[in-house]
Amino acid sequence: MWLLLDENLSKQLKQDFTEHEIFTVRDKGWNGIKNGELLKLMLADGFHALLTFNKNLQHQQNFEKYTLTVFVLNAEINQYKVLTKLSDKVKASLAAGDMLIGPIVIRQD
C-alpha cells in the first residue's frame, strides 16, 4: 500500500510503516502544496492513503471527488513520541483492508 505523510507530521513516522511504501510530502517535492492539489497529485501517483495532523482537512475537502483514505491523527501534540502510539491503530485499519473513502480519525485511548 502507498502511504503519504503530510508535511505536518514527523518523518520519523515512516519507520512505523516499513511494511508499506511510505513517502513524506518532502520526499515527493510537494512541500507547500494546498490540500486539494495535494490530493489530486496523490491520486495521479497511485497513493492509497494520507496520514495527517490537519483536523480541518476532513471538513475542507469533498471526498466524493478525492477517492482516498485520510487518517487524521488526533493527539494533544504533534510529536513523534505521541503520534507513534497511534500507528498500531492505523496499521490495523490498513491490515483489515476496509479502506474507507475520506477521513478516519485516529484518537488516543
MMTF fields as JSON, N, C-alpha, C and O atoms, coordinates in Angstrom:
{
  "mmtfVersion": "1.0.0",
  "mmtfProducer": "UNKNOWN",
  "numBonds": 435,
  "numAtoms": 436,
  "numGroups": 109,
  "numChains": 1,
  "numModels": 1,
  "chainsPerModel": [1],
  "groupsPerChain": [109],
  "chainIdList": ["A"],
  "bondAtomList": [4, 2, 8, 6, 12, 10, 16, 14, 20, 18, 24, 22, 28, 26, 32, 30, 36, 34, 40, 38, 44, 42, 48, 46, 52, 50, 56, 54, 60, 58, 64, 62, 68, 66, 72, 70, 76, 74, 80, 78, 84, 82, 88, 86, 92, 90, 96, 94, 100, 98, 104, 102, 108, 106, 112, 110, 116, 114, 120, 118, 124, 122, 128, 126, 132, 130, 136, 134, 140, 138, 144, 142, 148, 146, 152, 150, 156, 154, 160, 158, 164, 162, 168, 166, 172, 170, 176, 174, 180, 178, 184, 182, 188, 186, 192, 190, 196, 194, 200, 198, 204, 202, 208, 206, 212, 210, 216, 214, 220, 218, 224, 222, 228, 226, 232, 230, 236, 234, 240, 238, 244, 242, 248, 246, 252, 250, 256, 254, 260, 258, 264, 262, 268, 266, 272, 270, 276, 274, 280, 278, 284, 282, 288, 286, 292, 290, 296, 294, 300, 298, 304, 302, 308, 306, 312, 310, 316, 314, 320, 318, 324, 322, 328, 326, 332, 330, 336, 334, 340, 338, 344, 342, 348, 346, 352, 350, 356, 354, 360, 358, 364, 362, 368, 366, 372, 370, 376, 374, 380, 378, 384, 382, 388, 386, 392, 390, 396, 394, 400, 398, 404, 402, 408, 406, 412, 410, 416, 414, 420, 418, 424, 422, 428, 426, 432, 430],
  "bondOrderList": [1, 1, 1, 1, 1, 1, 1, 1, 1, 1, 1, 1, 1, 1, 1, 1, 1, 1, 1, 1, 1, 1, 1, 1, 1, 1, 1, 1, 1, 1, 1, 1, 1, 1, 1, 1, 1, 1, 1, 1, 1, 1, 1, 1, 1, 1, 1, 1, 1, 1, 1, 1, 1, 1, 1, 1, 1, 1, 1, 1, 1, 1, 1, 1, 1, 1, 1, 1, 1, 1, 1, 1, 1, 1, 1, 1, 1, 1, 1, 1, 1, 1, 1, 1, 1, 1, 1, 1, 1, 1, 1, 1, 1, 1, 1, 1, 1, 1, 1, 1, 1, 1, 1, 1, 1, 1, 1, 1],
  "groupList": [{"groupName": "MET", "atomNameList": ["N", "CA", "C", "O"], "elementList": ["N", "C", "C", "O"], "formalChargeList": [0, 0, 0, 0], "bondAtomList": [1, 0, 2, 1, 3, 2], "bondOrderList": [1, 1, 2], "singleLetterCode": "M", "chemCompType": "L-PEPTIDE LINKING"}, {"groupName": "TRP", "atomNameList": ["N", "CA", "C", "O"], "elementList": ["N", "C", "C", "O"], "formalChargeList": [0, 0, 0, 0], "bondAtomList": [1, 0, 2, 1, 3, 2], "bondOrderList": [1, 1, 2], "singleLetterCode": "W", "chemCompType": "L-PEPTIDE LINKING"}, {"groupName": "LEU", "atomNameList": ["N", "CA", "C", "O"], "elementList": ["N", "C", "C", "O"], "formalChargeList": [0, 0, 0, 0], "bondAtomList": [1, 0, 2, 1, 3, 2], "bondOrderList": [1, 1, 2], "singleLetterCode": "L", "chemCompType": "L-PEPTIDE LINKING"}, {"groupName": "ASP", "atomNameList": ["N", "CA", "C", "O"], "elementList": ["N", "C", "C", "O"], "formalChargeList": [0, 0, 0, 0], "bondAtomList": [1, 0, 2, 1, 3, 2], "bondOrderList": [1, 1, 2], "singleLetterCode": "D", "chemCompType": "L-PEPTIDE LINKING"}, {"groupName": "GLU", "atomNameList": ["N", "CA", "C", "O"], "elementList": ["N", "C", "C", "O"], "formalChargeList": [0, 0, 0, 0], "bondAtomList": [1, 0, 2, 1, 3, 2], "bondOrderList": [1, 1, 2], "singleLetterCode": "E", "chemCompType": "L-PEPTIDE LINKING"}, {"groupName": "ASN", "atomNameList": ["N", "CA", "C", "O"], "elementList": ["N", "C", "C", "O"], "formalChargeList": [0, 0, 0, 0], "bondAtomList": [1, 0, 2, 1, 3, 2], "bondOrderList": [1, 1, 2], "singleLetterCode": "N", "chemCompType": "L-PEPTIDE LINKING"}, {"groupName": "SER", "atomNameList": ["N", "CA", "C", "O"], "elementList": ["N", "C", "C", "O"], "formalChargeList": [0, 0, 0, 0], "bondAtomList": [1, 0, 2, 1, 3, 2], "bondOrderList": [1, 1, 2], "singleLetterCode": "S", "chemCompType": "L-PEPTIDE LINKING"}, {"groupName": "LYS", "atomNameList": ["N", "CA", "C", "O"], "elementList": ["N", "C", "C", "O"], "formalChargeList": [0, 0, 0, 0], "bondAtomList": [1, 0, 2, 1, 3, 2], "bondOrderList": [1, 1, 2], "singleLetterCode": "K", "chemCompType": "L-PEPTIDE LINKING"}, {"groupName": "GLN", "atomNameList": ["N", "CA", "C", "O"], "elementList": ["N", "C", "C", "O"], "formalChargeList": [0, 0, 0, 0], "bondAtomList": [1, 0, 2, 1, 3, 2], "bondOrderList": [1, 1, 2], "singleLetterCode": "Q", "chemCompType": "L-PEPTIDE LINKING"}, {"groupName": "PHE", "atomNameList": ["N", "CA", "C", "O"], "elementList": ["N", "C", "C", "O"], "formalChargeList": [0, 0, 0, 0], "bondAtomList": [1, 0, 2, 1, 3, 2], "bondOrderList": [1, 1, 2], "singleLetterCode": "F", "chemCompType": "L-PEPTIDE LINKING"}, {"groupName": "THR", "atomNameList": ["N", "CA", "C", "O"], "elementList": ["N", "C", "C", "O"], "formalChargeList": [0, 0, 0, 0], "bondAtomList": [1, 0, 2, 1, 3, 2], "bondOrderList": [1, 1, 2], "singleLetterCode": "T", "chemCompType": "L-PEPTIDE LINKING"}, {"groupName": "HIS", "atomNameList": ["N", "CA", "C", "O"], "elementList": ["N", "C", "C", "O"], "formalChargeList": [0, 0, 0, 0], "bondAtomList": [1, 0, 2, 1, 3, 2], "bondOrderList": [1, 1, 2], "singleLetterCode": "H", "chemCompType": "L-PEPTIDE LINKING"}, {"groupName": "ILE", "atomNameList": ["N", "CA", "C", "O"], "elementList": ["N", "C", "C", "O"], "formalChargeList": [0, 0, 0, 0], "bondAtomList": [1, 0, 2, 1, 3, 2], "bondOrderList": [1, 1, 2], "singleLetterCode": "I", "chemCompType": "L-PEPTIDE LINKING"}, {"groupName": "VAL", "atomNameList": ["N", "CA", "C", "O"], "elementList": ["N", "C", "C", "O"], "formalChargeList": [0, 0, 0, 0], "bondAtomList": [1, 0, 2, 1, 3, 2], "bondOrderList": [1, 1, 2], "singleLetterCode": "V", "chemCompType": "L-PEPTIDE LINKING"}, {"groupName": "ARG", "atomNameList": ["N", "CA", "C", "O"], "elementList": ["N", "C", "C", "O"], "formalChargeList": [0, 0, 0, 0], "bondAtomList": [1, 0, 2, 1, 3, 2], "bondOrderList": [1, 1, 2], "singleLetterCode": "R", "chemCompType": "L-PEPTIDE LINKING"}, {"groupName": "GLY", "atomNameList": ["N", "CA", "C", "O"], "elementList": ["N", "C", "C", "O"], "formalChargeList": [0, 0, 0, 0], "bondAtomList": [1, 0, 2, 1, 3, 2], "bondOrderList": [1, 1, 2], "singleLetterCode": "G", "chemCompType": "PEPTIDE LINKING"}, {"groupName": "ALA", "atomNameList": ["N", "CA", "C", "O"], "elementList": ["N", "C", "C", "O"], "formalChargeList": [0, 0, 0, 0], "bondAtomList": [1, 0, 2, 1, 3, 2], "bondOrderList": [1, 1, 2], "singleLetterCode": "A", "chemCompType": "L-PEPTIDE LINKING"}, {"groupName": "TYR", "atomNameList": ["N", "CA", "C", "O"], "elementList": ["N", "C", "C", "O"], "formalChargeList": [0, 0, 0, 0], "bondAtomList": [1, 0, 2, 1, 3, 2], "bondOrderList": [1, 1, 2], "singleLetterCode": "Y", "chemCompType": "L-PEPTIDE LINKING"}, {"groupName": "PRO", "atomNameList": ["N", "CA", "C", "O"], "elementList": ["N", "C", "C", "O"], "formalChargeList": [0, 0, 0, 0], "bondAtomList": [1, 0, 2, 1, 3, 2], "bondOrderList": [1, 1, 2], "singleLetterCode": "P", "chemCompType": "L-PEPTIDE LINKING"}],
  "groupTypeList": [0, 1, 2, 2, 2, 3, 4, 5, 2, 6, 7, 8, 2, 7, 8, 3, 9, 10, 4, 11, 4, 12, 9, 10, 13, 14, 3, 7, 15, 1, 5, 15, 12, 7, 5, 15, 4, 2, 2, 7, 2, 0, 2, 16, 3, 15, 9, 11, 16, 2, 2, 10, 9, 5, 7, 5, 2, 8, 11, 8, 8, 5, 9, 4, 7, 17, 10, 2, 10, 13, 9, 13, 2, 5, 16, 4, 12, 5, 8, 17, 7, 13, 2, 10, 7, 2, 6, 3, 7, 13, 7, 16, 6, 2, 16, 16, 15, 3, 0, 2, 12, 15, 18, 12, 13, 12, 14, 8, 3],
  "groupIdList": [1, 2, 3, 4, 5, 6, 7, 8, 9, 10, 11, 12, 13, 14, 15, 16, 17, 18, 19, 20, 21, 22, 23, 24, 25, 26, 27, 28, 29, 30, 31, 32, 33, 34, 35, 36, 37, 38, 39, 40, 41, 42, 43, 44, 45, 46, 47, 48, 49, 50, 51, 52, 53, 54, 55, 56, 57, 58, 59, 60, 61, 62, 63, 64, 65, 66, 67, 68, 69, 70, 71, 72, 73, 74, 75, 76, 77, 78, 79, 80, 81, 82, 83, 84, 85, 86, 87, 88, 89, 90, 91, 92, 93, 94, 95, 96, 97, 98, 99, 100, 101, 102, 103, 104, 105, 106, 107, 108, 109],
  "secStructList": [7, 3, 3, 3, 3, 7, 6, 6, 1, 7, 4, 4, 4, 4, 4, 4, 4, 6, 6, 1, 3, 3, 3, 3, 2, 2, 2, 2, 6, 7, 6, 6, 7, 7, 2, 2, 2, 2, 2, 2, 2, 2, 2, 2, 2, 6, 7, 7, 3, 3, 3, 3, 7, 7, 6, 6, 2, 2, 2, 2, 1, 7, 6, 6, 6, 1, 7, 7, 3, 3, 3, 3, 3, 3, 7, 1, 1, 7, 7, 2, 2, 2, 2, 4, 4, 4, 2, 2, 2, 2, 2, 2, 2, 2, 2, 2, 6, 7, 7, 7, 1, 3, 3, 3, 3, 3, 3, 7, 7],
  "xCoordList": [0.844, 0.0, 0.891, 1.919, 0.493, 1.251, 0.638, -0.541, 1.476, 1.038, 1.862, 3.034, 1.222, 1.907, 1.756, 0.65, 2.883, 2.867, 2.787, 3.628, 1.787, 1.624, 2.808, 3.497, 3.037, 4.193, 4.068, 5.041, 2.891, 2.731, 3.044, 2.802, 3.582, 3.952, 5.458, 6.127, 5.97, 7.393, 7.738, 7.014, 8.85, 9.284, 9.663, 9.779, 9.858, 10.15, 9.02, 9.255, 7.794, 6.667, 6.856, 6.218, 7.722, 7.988, 8.451, 8.105, 9.225, 9.76, 8.664, 8.893, 7.502, 6.384, 5.627, 4.815, 5.878, 5.102, 6.007, 5.782, 7.011, 8.001, 7.419, 8.01, 6.276, 5.659, 4.912, 4.352, 4.903, 4.229, 5.225, 6.303, 4.842, 5.607, 5.157, 4.013, 6.031, 5.633, 6.591, 7.812, 5.997, 6.751, 6.281, 5.167, 7.135, 6.719, 6.413, 6.829, 5.696, 5.44, 6.774, 6.916, 7.744, 9.071, 9.745, 10.362, 9.631, 10.213, 9.719, 10.48, 8.453, 7.835, 8.061, 7.732, 8.618, 8.819, 7.537, 7.4, 6.583, 5.273, 5.083, 3.946, 6.159, 6.061, 5.259, 5.404, 4.414, 3.667, 2.459, 1.76, 2.196, 1.036, -0.226, -0.265, -1.232, -2.505, -3.203, -2.962, -4.068, -4.67, -5.386, -5.172, -6.224, -6.946, -6.002, -6.202, -4.99, -3.999, -3.172, -2.833, -2.851, -2.095, -2.872, -2.297, -4.161, -4.99, -5.026, -5.005, -5.081, -5.046, -3.731, -3.719, -2.63, -1.317, -1.221, -0.663, -1.767, -1.748, -2.499, -2.015, -3.668, -4.45, -3.684, -3.643, -3.09, -2.35, -1.136, -0.738, -0.545, 0.646, 0.314, 1.218, -0.957, -1.355, -1.319, -1.272, -1.34, -1.354, -2.715, -3.741, -2.689, -3.913, -4.405, -5.61, -3.464, -3.881, -2.905, -1.716, -3.455, -2.699, -2.8, -3.876, -1.689, -1.686, -1.418, -0.47, -2.252, -2.137, -2.485, -3.127, -2.05, -2.417, -3.435, -3.885, -3.793, -4.704, -6.146, -6.764, -6.666, -8.019, -9.104, -10.248, -8.775, -9.748, -9.892, -10.884, -8.932, -8.953, -10.251, -10.804, -10.728, -11.948, -13.174, -14.154, -13.128, -14.256, -14.049, -14.983, -12.814, -12.481, -12.537, -12.598, -12.518, -12.415, -13.646, -14.299, -13.938, -15.04, -14.491, -13.825, -14.772, -14.188, -14.966, -14.608, -16.004, -16.607, -15.711, -15.667, -15.005, -14.11, -12.726, -12.103, -12.257, -10.937, -11.121, -11.368, -11.006, -11.295, -10.08, -9.503, -9.716, -8.578, -9.014, -10.005, -8.259, -8.429, -7.496, -6.336, -8.001, -7.184, -7.246, -8.301, -6.11, -6.02, -5.661, -4.565, -6.591, -6.371, -5.905, -6.689, -4.628, -4.073, -4.442, -4.008, -5.235, -5.776, -5.107, -5.412, -4.199, -3.467, -3.289, -3.542, -2.853, -2.666, -1.585, -1.733, -0.495, 0.617, 1.099, 0.868, 1.762, 2.241, 3.722, 4.583, 4.001, 5.372, 5.411, 4.465, 6.516, 6.636, 6.348, 5.633, 6.896, 6.73, 5.256, 4.908, 4.4, 2.958, 2.267, 1.465, 2.572, 1.897, 2.218, 1.384, 3.401, 3.761, 2.81, 2.632, 2.21, 1.252, -0.032, -0.807, -0.261, -1.447, -1.176, -2.106, 0.081, 0.462, -0.184, -0.59, -0.286, -0.893, -2.353, -2.833, -3.056, -4.464, -4.55, -5.431, -3.644, -3.61, -3.275, -3.923, -2.264, -1.862, -2.984, -3.157, -3.744, -4.869, -5.913, -6.466, -6.178, -7.141, -6.624, -7.389, -5.353, -4.754, -4.796, -5.094, -4.502, -4.48, -5.874, -6.025, -6.891, -8.264, -8.741, -9.665, -8.099, -8.438, -9.721, -10.138, -10.351, -11.601, -11.305, -11.7, -10.599, -10.19, -11.387, -11.872, -11.844, -12.965, -12.485, -11.34, -13.347, -13.041, -13.304, -14.36, -12.332, -12.484, -11.754, -10.906, -12.09, -11.333, -11.685, -12.845, -10.652, -10.769, -9.987, -8.767, -10.66, -9.982, -9.435, -10.168, -8.133, -7.447, -7.123, -6.345, -7.73, -7.576, -6.775, -6.682, -6.201, -5.558, -6.635, -7.762, -6.273, -7.228, -7.332, -8.086],
  "yCoordList": [-1.179, 0.0, 1.245, 1.279, 2.258, 3.502, 4.535, 4.874, 5.03, 5.997, 7.269, 7.238, 8.389, 9.681, 10.324, 10.413, 10.777, 11.544, 13.017, 13.532, 13.689, 15.122, 15.868, 15.345, 17.085, 17.838, 18.261, 18.738, 18.096, 18.443, 17.266, 17.35, 16.168, 15.002, 14.782, 15.115, 14.214, 13.892, 12.793, 11.805, 12.967, 11.936, 10.647, 9.599, 10.706, 9.505, 8.483, 7.288, 8.939, 8.013, 7.002, 5.949, 7.312, 6.361, 5.021, 3.969, 5.054, 3.813, 2.944, 1.76, 3.496, 2.729, 1.942, 1.079, 2.223, 1.621, 0.986, 1.157, 0.267, -0.293, -1.354, -1.664, -1.905, -2.927, -2.307, -3.028, -0.99, -0.267, 0.634, 0.934, 1.059, 2.093, 3.412, 3.823, 4.074, 5.308, 6.431, 6.271, 7.567, 8.745, 9.935, 9.941, 10.931, 12.203, 13.167, 12.947, 14.216, 15.27, 15.797, 16.073, 15.934, 16.424, 15.447, 15.876, 14.124, 13.126, 13.327, 13.178, 13.664, 13.82, 15.214, 15.445, 16.142, 17.507, 18.312, 19.245, 17.949, 18.58, 19.551, 19.86, 20.029, 20.976, 22.199, 22.719, 22.654, 23.883, 23.766, 24.755, 22.593, 22.417, 22.322, 21.588, 23.049, 23.078, 21.729, 20.947, 21.464, 20.141, 19.602, 18.448, 20.403, 19.922, 19.49, 18.445, 20.28, 19.954, 18.736, 17.89, 18.656, 17.51, 16.21, 15.203, 16.234, 15.041, 14.645, 13.457, 15.629, 15.339, 14.667, 13.692, 15.201, 14.626, 13.192, 12.314, 12.971, 11.631, 10.638, 9.533, 11.026, 10.156, 9.85, 8.706, 10.867, 10.693, 9.782, 9.083, 9.79, 8.977, 7.589, 6.781, 7.307, 5.969, 5.728, 4.582, 6.798, 6.631, 6.107, 6.325, 5.413, 4.865, 5.685, 5.786, 6.277, 6.977, 8.077, 8.025, 9.077, 10.194, 10.116, 9.862, 10.331, 10.482, 11.949, 12.523, 12.559, 13.985, 14.306, 13.517, 15.47, 16.003, 17.131, 17.721, 17.429, 18.523, 18.099, 17.411, 18.511, 18.118, 18.8, 18.345, 19.861, 20.578, 19.997, 20.266, 19.215, 18.664, 17.921, 18.019, 17.184, 16.389, 17.252, 16.77, 18.517, 19.425, 20.33, 20.983, 20.361, 21.289, 20.669, 21.389, 19.332, 18.684, 17.832, 17.306, 17.714, 16.9, 15.511, 15.328, 14.532, 13.211, 12.348, 11.189, 12.873, 12.193, 12.428, 11.621, 13.541, 13.927, 13.281, 12.893, 13.169, 12.608, 11.254, 11.194, 10.201, 8.864, 8.265, 7.273, 8.892, 8.465, 8.296, 8.878, 7.496, 7.407, 8.424, 8.541, 9.157, 10.125, 9.781, 9.879, 9.379, 9.115, 10.417, 10.949, 10.922, 12.149, 11.733, 11.212, 11.963, 11.595, 12.67, 13.816, 12.295, 13.244, 13.004, 12.03, 13.891, 13.791, 15.193, 16.191, 15.246, 16.546, 17.381, 18.592, 16.723, 17.432, 16.662, 15.46, 17.363, 16.807, 16.439, 17.053, 15.442, 14.975, 13.466, 12.758, 12.986, 11.565, 10.698, 9.702, 11.061, 10.207, 10.026, 9.049, 10.942, 10.83, 10.149, 9.235, 10.588, 10.073, 8.614, 7.901, 8.158, 6.758, 5.81, 4.667, 6.268, 5.448, 5.201, 4.309, 5.98, 5.817, 4.909, 4.488, 4.619, 3.861, 2.481, 2.039, 1.795, 0.455, 0.502, -0.422, 1.565, 1.695, 1.911, 1.364, 2.7, 2.918, 1.604, 1.238, 0.888, -0.382, -1.411, -2.19, -1.425, -2.361, -2.066, -2.983, -0.799, -0.413, -0.792, -1.274, -0.58, -0.948, -2.46, -2.93, -3.216, -4.678, -5.254, -6.278, -4.599, -5.08, -4.96, -5.657, -4.065, -3.926, -3.171, -3.05, -2.661, -1.917, -0.421, 0.348, -0.038, 1.345, 2.183, 2.081, 2.996, 3.882, 5.091, 5.519, 5.628, 6.875, 8.016, 8.085, 8.908, 10.059, 9.889, 9.008, 10.738, 10.78, 9.664, 9.283, 9.164, 8.247, 8.895, 9.031, 9.294, 9.957, 8.887, 8.019, 8.965, 8.022, 8.789, 9.742, 8.359, 9.056, 8.224, 7.0, 8.943, 8.285, 7.658, 8.149, 6.575, 5.963, 6.775, 6.416],
  "zCoordList": [0.0, 0.0, 0.0, 0.676, -0.756, -0.845, 0.098, -0.004, 1.025, 2.028, 1.905, 1.531, 2.228, 2.224, 3.587, 4.121, 4.158, 5.407, 5.055, 4.318, 5.575, 5.349, 5.954, 6.829, 5.488, 5.963, 7.423, 8.006, 8.024, 9.431, 10.359, 11.563, 9.808, 10.608, 10.566, 9.588, 11.65, 11.733, 10.742, 10.622, 10.03, 9.091, 9.814, 9.179, 11.124, 11.907, 11.82, 11.997, 11.549, 11.438, 10.312, 10.311, 9.357, 8.268, 8.829, 8.291, 9.897, 10.466, 11.089, 11.334, 11.345, 11.9, 10.836, 11.172, 9.563, 8.474, 7.418, 6.219, 7.855, 6.93, 6.0, 4.965, 6.36, 5.501, 4.317, 3.491, 4.234, 3.153, 2.433, 2.947, 1.232, 0.537, 1.145, 0.95, 1.873, 2.556, 2.206, 2.214, 1.9, 1.497, 2.322, 2.845, 2.431, 3.016, 1.871, 0.734, 2.18, 1.197, 0.677, -0.514, 1.565, 1.175, 0.204, -0.771, 0.466, -0.441, -1.871, -2.826, -2.006, -3.323, -3.922, -5.086, -3.138, -3.622, -3.651, -4.443, -2.779, -2.776, -1.606, -1.249, -1.014, 0.107, -0.29, -1.397, 0.62, 0.416, -0.493, -0.709, -1.029, -1.91, -1.063, -0.075, -1.444, -0.705, -0.785, -1.705, 0.185, 0.353, -0.888, -1.259, -1.533, -2.708, -3.818, -4.437, -4.065, -5.093, -4.671, -5.5, -3.381, -2.87, -3.091, -3.504, -2.818, -3.016, -4.493, -4.816, -5.387, -6.831, -7.224, -7.975, -6.708, -7.007, -6.478, -7.136, -5.292, -4.708, -5.589, -5.835, -6.059, -6.936, -8.224, -8.678, -8.792, -10.041, -9.859, -10.791, -8.657, -8.381, -7.836, -7.623, -7.61, -7.168, -5.673, -5.227, -4.896, -3.439, -2.972, -3.616, -1.837, -1.246, -0.056, 0.174, 0.709, 1.935, 2.301, 1.987, 2.981, 3.536, 5.046, 5.588, 5.724, 7.175, 7.452, 6.916, 8.291, 8.553, 9.999, 10.694, 10.432, 11.743, 11.564, 12.546, 10.328, 9.99, 10.262, 9.45, 11.396, 11.799, 10.963, 10.961, 10.266, 9.444, 8.045, 7.366, 7.607, 6.25, 5.963, 4.868, 6.946, 6.75, 6.474, 5.907, 6.868, 6.654, 5.437, 4.971, 4.93, 3.851, 2.457, 1.46, 2.382, 1.078, 0.774, 1.674, -0.502, -0.986, -1.312, -2.331, -0.446, -0.64, -1.621, -1.828, -2.22, -3.368, -4.581, -5.509, -4.549, -5.633, -5.478, -6.467, -4.248, -3.957, -3.282, -2.077, -4.02, -3.515, -2.806, -3.249, -1.705, -0.898, 0.554, 0.995, 1.276, 2.716, 3.349, 2.954, 4.33, 5.049, 6.535, 7.162, 7.087, 8.511, 9.217, 9.041, 10.013, 10.774, 12.162, 12.955, 12.453, 13.75, 14.761, 14.651, 15.733, 16.699, 18.049, 18.738, 18.419, 19.674, 20.239, 19.564, 21.483, 22.148, 21.476, 21.314, 21.087, 20.456, 19.244, 19.119, 18.37, 17.113, 17.244, 16.612, 18.063, 18.242, 18.055, 18.402, 17.503, 17.207, 18.424, 18.315, 19.584, 20.77, 21.148, 21.812, 20.737, 20.989, 19.805, 19.995, 18.605, 17.415, 17.127, 16.568, 17.495, 17.257, 17.986, 17.565, 19.053, 19.811, 19.022, 19.366, 17.974, 17.133, 15.925, 15.238, 15.679, 14.483, 14.429, 13.354, 15.554, 15.545, 15.105, 14.449, 15.459, 15.033, 13.523, 12.861, 12.993, 11.545, 10.851, 9.87, 11.354, 10.745, 10.805, 9.867, 11.887, 11.997, 10.931, 10.325, 10.706, 9.672, 8.284, 7.449, 8.039, 6.757, 6.554, 5.455, 7.593, 7.502, 7.277, 6.61, 7.832, 7.682, 6.239, 5.82, 5.481, 4.073, 3.797, 2.645, 4.842, 4.636, 4.582, 5.458, 3.527, 3.364, 2.943, 1.816, 3.851, 3.576, 2.797, 2.941, 1.986, 1.278, 2.244, 2.873, 2.352, 3.227, 4.546, 4.691, 5.504, 6.75, 7.73, 7.89, 8.368, 9.503, 10.623, 10.527, 11.674, 12.801, 13.731, 14.205, 13.983, 14.877, 16.166, 16.153, 17.27, 18.55, 19.543, 19.445, 20.503, 21.628, 22.512, 22.581, 23.181, 24.123, 25.383, 26.288]
}
